[in-house]
Amino acid sequence: MNASSSLPPRCAGIGLRGEHHAALLALRPALGFIEVHSENYFGRGGPPAHWLRRAREHYALSLHGVGLSLGSVDPLQVKHLRRLRELIDELQPALVSEHLSWSGVDGIFANDLLPLPHTREALAHVVARVQQVQEALGRQLLLENLSSYLRFSDDEMPEWAFIAEVARRSGCALLLDVNNLYVSARNHGFDALDYLAALPAEAVAQYHLAGHTHRRFDDGTDILLDTHSHFVSDAVWALYAQVLQRFGARPTLIEWDAGLPPLPALVAEAHKARTFMDETTEHHHACFA
C-alpha cells in the first residue's frame, strides 16, 4: 500500500472548519488542498456533509482523524473504521491521517490525544494496530507526532526513535507536525534537529503548521501549549525551513482550531508556507491554480 496521494509536494492548504464553509465556496481561494477532521463528517446527511461534498468539487482533500485511539488496549472500533472507509470511498481523499496517541480505555473516552509510553511493548502494540487499520482502510495511514508536556518514567527510547520504528515496522507514513515538534522540544529540552535526523525521509509525507501559546504557572513552570489559536510563530517558521532543507517539499497544512480568524488570514498563512517551499527547496510542479 502507499499513500495514494494525488497532491504534488509543493502545495499548501488549510484545515477547513465549519465557520469557513460558506466563505470557502464564496471566495474560492487558491489552495492546494483542504483538510477536515474525519469524525465531523461521519453523519450521512445534514449541513456538514453537504458543505464538504461541495468543497470537494473544487479542492483536493485530506482526512485527518482524532478518534481511532490507536494506542489504546481497547479493541479498535469496528463501526468507526467502517464509517471512515465509507467516507474514503466516497470522497477519495489524497491523504488519510491519524495521531500517534490514545484517548480511551474500558470504553471511557477522554476528549484529548494522550501520549504513549515509548517502550518496546507499546511499540509492538501500536505497530499491530496500525497494520490492522491499514488493512481495514485498504491504504496507507499517515501518523502525526503529538505535542507533549510530561514524560513516562518507563520510557525505553526517545520519541523520535519510537515514531521512526513505528513507520519502519508498520509501513505507515508520517505526518510531521512542525509546531508539535517545536513545542515538545522546548518543553522537554531536546534538540529538534536530533528528532529530524532520526526520521526515515522516505516516510515523511505531509507537514502541519500551527500556532501555540506560552504559559507560565505560579510555581515558575514555563511551557508551550499546542493550542492552534495563533499565527505560526517565527521560531516554527524557522524550524519549518530546516525541515524543508532536510526532507524537501511536502503538502503542508495550516491548522487553526480556536479563535478562528477570517478565511483570508488562513489562506495567507498557506501562501506563506508555499513561499517557504519555493525559497528553500528546488523547483517542483506547483499546485496553486
C-alpha positions as CSV (number, residue, x, y, z in Angstrom):
1,M,0.0,0.0,0.0
2,N,1.0,3.6,-0.5
3,A,-0.3,7.0,0.5
4,S,-2.2,7.2,-2.8
5,S,-1.5,11.0,-2.8
6,S,-2.6,12.9,-5.8
7,L,-1.1,16.1,-4.3
8,P,2.1,17.5,-5.7
9,P,4.7,18.0,-3.0
10,R,4.9,21.8,-3.3
11,C,1.4,22.6,-2.2
12,A,-0.2,24.2,0.8
13,G,-3.7,24.1,2.3
14,I,-5.8,24.9,5.3
15,G,-7.8,23.0,7.9
16,L,-11.4,23.7,7.0
17,R,-13.7,24.3,9.9
18,G,-17.5,24.8,9.9
19,E,-17.2,28.6,10.4
20,H,-15.5,28.9,7.0
21,H,-17.6,26.5,4.9
22,A,-19.6,29.3,3.2
23,A,-16.7,31.7,2.8
24,L,-14.6,29.0,1.1
25,L,-17.2,28.4,-1.6
26,A,-18.0,32.1,-2.0
27,L,-14.3,33.2,-2.3
28,R,-12.8,30.1,-3.8
29,P,-9.2,31.0,-2.8
30,A,-6.2,29.4,-4.5
31,L,-5.3,26.5,-2.2
32,G,-3.5,23.2,-2.9
33,F,-6.0,21.2,-0.7
34,I,-8.2,21.3,2.3
35,E,-8.2,19.1,5.4
36,V,-11.0,18.2,7.7
37,H,-11.4,16.1,10.9
38,S,-12.9,12.8,9.6
39,E,-15.2,12.3,12.6
40,N,-17.0,15.6,12.0
41,Y,-18.4,14.2,8.8
42,F,-19.4,10.7,9.8
43,G,-23.1,11.7,9.6
44,R,-24.5,10.7,6.2
45,G,-26.6,13.8,5.8
46,G,-27.1,17.3,7.1
47,P,-25.2,20.6,6.6
48,P,-21.6,19.3,7.3
49,A,-21.8,16.5,4.7
50,H,-23.4,19.0,2.2
51,W,-20.7,21.6,2.6
52,L,-17.9,19.0,2.4
53,R,-19.2,17.5,-0.8
54,R,-19.5,20.9,-2.4
55,A,-16.0,21.8,-1.3
56,R,-14.6,18.5,-2.6
57,E,-15.8,19.5,-6.1
58,H,-13.2,22.3,-6.1
59,Y,-10.4,21.1,-3.8
60,A,-8.3,18.1,-3.2
61,L,-9.0,16.6,0.3
62,S,-7.1,15.2,3.2
63,L,-8.9,13.4,6.0
64,H,-7.4,13.8,9.5
65,G,-8.7,11.6,12.3
66,V,-8.8,12.3,16.0
67,G,-10.8,9.3,17.3
68,L,-9.2,6.0,16.4
69,S,-7.3,5.8,19.7
70,L,-4.6,3.8,18.1
71,G,-2.6,3.3,21.3
72,S,-5.4,2.1,23.4
73,V,-5.7,-1.5,24.6
74,D,-9.4,-1.5,23.9
75,P,-10.3,-3.2,20.6
76,L,-10.4,-1.0,17.6
77,Q,-13.9,0.3,17.0
78,V,-15.3,-1.6,14.0
79,K,-18.1,0.9,13.4
80,H,-15.6,3.8,13.4
81,L,-13.3,2.0,10.9
82,R,-16.3,1.1,8.7
83,R,-17.6,4.7,8.5
84,L,-14.1,6.0,7.8
85,R,-13.7,3.5,5.0
86,E,-17.1,4.6,3.6
87,L,-16.0,8.3,3.7
88,I,-12.7,7.5,2.0
89,D,-14.5,5.5,-0.7
90,E,-17.0,8.4,-1.3
91,L,-14.6,11.4,-1.2
92,Q,-11.4,9.8,-2.5
93,P,-9.0,11.9,-0.3
94,A,-5.4,12.3,-1.3
95,L,-4.2,11.6,2.3
96,V,-5.7,9.9,5.4
97,S,-4.0,10.6,8.7
98,E,-4.3,9.9,12.5
99,H,-2.4,10.8,15.7
100,L,0.1,8.5,17.3
101,S,-1.9,8.6,20.6
102,W,-4.6,7.0,22.6
103,S,-7.8,8.6,24.0
104,G,-9.8,5.9,25.7
105,V,-9.8,2.7,27.8
106,D,-12.5,0.4,29.1
107,G,-15.0,2.2,26.8
108,I,-14.4,5.6,28.5
109,F,-13.0,8.3,26.3
110,A,-11.1,11.5,27.2
111,N,-11.6,14.5,25.0
112,D,-7.8,14.6,24.4
113,L,-5.0,13.0,22.5
114,L,-2.8,11.2,25.1
115,P,0.8,10.2,24.6
116,L,2.1,6.7,24.6
117,P,4.9,5.4,26.7
118,H,8.0,4.8,24.5
119,T,8.5,1.2,25.4
120,R,9.1,-1.9,23.3
121,E,5.8,-3.3,24.4
122,A,3.9,-0.2,23.3
123,L,5.8,-0.2,20.1
124,A,4.8,-3.7,19.2
125,H,1.2,-3.0,20.2
126,V,0.8,0.2,18.1
127,V,2.5,-1.3,15.1
128,A,0.0,-4.2,15.1
129,R,-2.9,-1.7,15.4
130,V,-1.6,0.5,12.6
131,Q,-1.3,-2.5,10.3
132,Q,-4.9,-3.6,11.2
133,V,-6.2,-0.1,10.4
134,Q,-4.3,0.0,7.1
135,E,-5.8,-3.4,6.1
136,A,-9.3,-2.2,7.0
137,L,-8.9,1.0,5.0
138,G,-7.1,-0.5,2.1
139,R,-4.5,2.2,2.1
140,Q,-1.5,3.7,3.9
141,L,-2.1,5.7,7.0
142,L,-0.1,8.8,8.0
143,L,0.7,9.2,11.7
144,E,1.2,12.5,13.4
145,N,3.6,13.3,16.2
146,L,2.0,14.8,19.3
147,S,3.0,17.8,21.4
148,S,3.8,16.6,24.9
149,Y,4.1,18.1,28.4
150,L,5.2,15.1,30.5
151,R,7.4,12.0,30.1
152,F,6.8,8.5,31.3
153,S,9.3,7.2,33.8
154,D,9.2,3.8,32.0
155,D,10.3,5.2,28.6
156,E,12.9,3.0,27.0
157,M,13.7,5.2,24.0
158,P,13.3,8.8,22.9
159,E,10.1,9.8,21.0
160,W,12.0,10.1,17.7
161,A,13.3,6.6,17.8
162,F,9.8,5.3,18.7
163,I,8.0,7.0,15.9
164,A,10.7,6.1,13.3
165,E,10.4,2.5,14.3
166,V,6.6,2.6,14.1
167,A,6.9,3.8,10.5
168,R,9.6,1.2,9.6
169,R,7.7,-1.8,11.1
170,S,4.1,-0.9,10.1
171,G,4.7,0.6,6.7
172,C,2.8,3.7,7.6
173,A,3.8,7.2,6.5
174,L,4.5,10.2,8.8
175,L,2.7,13.5,9.2
176,L,5.3,15.7,10.7
177,D,3.7,18.4,12.8
178,V,6.4,21.1,12.9
179,N,4.7,23.1,15.6
180,N,4.2,20.0,17.8
181,L,7.9,19.2,17.4
182,Y,8.9,22.7,18.4
183,V,6.6,22.7,21.4
184,S,7.8,19.3,22.7
185,A,11.5,20.2,22.1
186,R,11.1,23.4,24.1
187,N,9.1,21.7,26.9
188,H,11.5,18.8,27.3
189,G,14.8,20.5,26.4
190,F,15.8,18.2,23.5
191,D,17.2,19.3,20.1
192,A,14.6,19.3,17.3
193,L,17.3,18.5,14.8
194,D,18.1,15.2,16.6
195,Y,14.4,14.3,16.1
196,L,14.6,15.1,12.4
197,A,17.8,13.2,11.9
198,A,16.1,10.0,13.2
199,L,13.1,10.1,10.9
200,P,13.2,8.0,7.7
201,A,13.0,10.6,5.0
202,E,11.0,8.4,2.6
203,A,8.2,8.0,5.3
204,V,7.6,11.8,5.7
205,A,4.6,12.5,3.6
206,Q,3.0,15.7,5.0
207,Y,3.6,18.7,7.3
208,H,1.4,20.6,9.7
209,L,2.0,24.1,10.9
210,A,0.1,25.8,13.7
211,G,0.3,28.4,16.4
212,H,1.0,27.8,20.1
213,T,0.6,29.6,23.4
214,H,3.2,30.4,26.0
215,R,2.1,29.6,29.6
216,R,3.9,30.4,32.9
217,F,2.4,28.8,36.0
218,D,2.6,30.2,39.6
219,D,5.3,27.8,40.5
220,G,7.6,29.2,37.8
221,T,7.0,26.3,35.4
222,D,7.3,27.7,31.8
223,I,5.8,25.7,29.0
224,L,4.3,26.0,25.5
225,L,0.8,24.7,24.8
226,D,-0.3,23.4,21.4
227,T,-3.5,25.5,21.1
228,H,-3.9,26.1,17.4
229,S,-5.1,29.5,18.2
230,H,-2.5,31.9,16.8
231,F,-0.5,32.6,13.7
232,V,2.5,30.3,13.2
233,S,5.4,31.7,15.2
234,D,8.7,32.9,13.7
235,A,10.5,30.1,15.6
236,V,8.2,27.5,14.0
237,W,8.7,29.0,10.5
238,A,12.5,28.8,11.1
239,L,12.2,25.1,12.1
240,Y,10.0,24.5,9.0
241,A,12.8,25.9,6.8
242,Q,15.1,23.3,8.4
243,V,12.6,20.6,7.8
244,L,12.3,21.5,4.2
245,Q,16.1,21.5,3.8
246,R,16.2,18.0,5.2
247,F,13.2,16.3,3.7
248,G,12.2,18.6,0.8
249,A,8.7,19.9,0.0
250,R,5.7,18.0,1.2
251,P,2.0,19.0,1.2
252,T,1.8,21.5,4.1
253,L,-1.3,22.3,6.1
254,I,-2.1,25.4,8.3
255,E,-4.1,24.3,11.3
256,W,-6.2,26.7,13.3
257,D,-8.9,25.5,15.7
258,A,-9.7,28.2,18.3
259,G,-10.3,31.9,17.9
260,L,-10.5,31.4,14.1
261,P,-9.5,34.5,12.0
262,P,-11.3,35.4,8.8
263,L,-10.6,32.9,6.0
264,P,-8.2,35.2,4.1
265,A,-5.9,35.2,7.0
266,L,-5.6,31.4,6.9
267,V,-5.1,31.5,3.2
268,A,-2.3,34.0,3.6
269,E,-0.6,31.6,6.0
270,A,-0.9,28.8,3.4
271,H,0.6,31.1,0.8
272,K,3.5,31.9,3.2
273,A,4.2,28.2,3.6
274,R,4.2,27.9,-0.2
275,T,6.7,30.7,-0.4
276,F,9.0,28.9,2.1
277,M,8.9,25.9,-0.1
278,D,9.7,28.0,-3.2
279,E,12.6,29.7,-1.4
280,T,14.0,26.6,0.4
281,T,13.7,23.7,-2.0
282,E,14.3,23.0,-5.6
283,H,11.6,23.8,-8.1
284,H,8.9,21.2,-8.5
285,H,5.4,21.3,-10.0
286,A,3.2,23.9,-8.3
287,C,-0.3,23.1,-7.2
288,F,-1.8,26.5,-6.8
289,A,-4.3,27.4,-9.5
